[in-house]
Amino acid sequence: MRYLKEYRRATYITLFTSGRLNNYLADIDRQAQERMERLTEQMKRVQGITEQLKAENALEWTQRMNNIRACAKEIVEKEIIFA
């Protein structure tokens, strides 16, 4: 909503005055969550991050997962949030 208010003012006003803003935001949030989950799982598979790694080396697993989440978040923001 903040992005719409600051950078897409006309879209924000149109959605707000038509009563569709909450539905729009909920739909964007759902899309972003689903995309984030898919990307995270795909990246985990590609990079070979498994539960075994988590059990054997929790620190490395955490570092790699944080990196994956940051990359996925950046992609989601570019493709869905700020599109």
Secondary structure, DSSP 8 states (H G I E B T S, - for coil): -HHHHHH-HHHHHHHHHHT-HHHHHHHHHHHHHHHHHHHHHHHHHHHT--HHHHHH-HHHHHHHHHHHHHHHHHHHIIIII--
